Amino acid sequence: MTFIVKPLVTEKSSLATEKQGKYSFVVRPEANKLQIKAEIEARYGVKVVDVNTMVYAGKNKSRYTRAGLIQGRTNAFKKAVVTLAQGEVIDFYSNI
């Protein structure tokens, strides 16, 4: 079973990757730290030192349009920040 949904490549996560060797991933909500660590080591062939997880709740959003008020909700997700061993890197752009 795969627990990693996608890598999270944002400006903030790219800065953490360059300075601290930390990579961010969106993961399934039921995944725990041990499962995330095992899957990243198997998929990318790197040594994981630490895994931090956080759960984001969906937010209510609304906007005014010509047709009236449109209301919705953003998706809730779980994020994992993975710290790799010194000298290890993951290249997300190698198979583009």
Secondary structure as UniProt FT lines:
FT   STRAND          4..7
FT   HELIX           11..20
FT   STRAND          22..27
FT   TURN            29..30
FT   HELIX           33..44
FT   STRAND          48..56
FT   STRAND          60..65
FT   TURN            66..67
FT   STRAND          68..73
FT   STRAND          77..84
FT   TURN            86..87
FT   TURN            92..95
//
